[in-house]
Amino acid sequence: MSKQEAVKPKPNPLEYTDINTGERNSVLTPGGMGQLVGHRLKFDPADPEQGVFFMAPDGSSSTRVSLVGKNMPGELMLLVPDTLVAGDYLLVVRVAFGEDDVRMGTLEATLTVA
């Protein structure tokens, strides 16, 4: 009998909807509203290590979302930063589990600012 590795819970973003265009898992509108649904998404907005981040696919830059209107375990409503430039982005959610354990979940789709 082999031992199973324990699976640590982490944020699991499943689908991003760009409210301005209605597009799912594809478009980002800087300055527009976005909806993210998934599991274990709720975070502490007072902690700068937690939250929603738009990252360059190569990891060269990361922009934290500063305004989240709905912060629930299964849904986040957010204002897309108007500082995002044209290009592709990964959507990453960081949530603390316990005192010092910030875990990351990444949306499988790549989002694009036209």
Sequence and secondary structure as in RCSB ss.txt:
>XXXX:A:sequence
MSKQEAVKPKPNPLEYTDINTGERNSVLTPGGMGQLVGHRLKFDPADPEQGVFFMAPDGSSSTRVSLVGKNMPGE
LMLLVPDTLVAGDYLLVVRVAFGEDDVRMGTLEATLTVA
>XXXX:A:secstr
           EEEEEEETTT  BSSB  TTSEEEEEEES    TT TTSEEEEE TTSS EEE   EEEE SSE
EEEE  TT  SEEEEEEEEEE SSS EEEEE SS EEE 
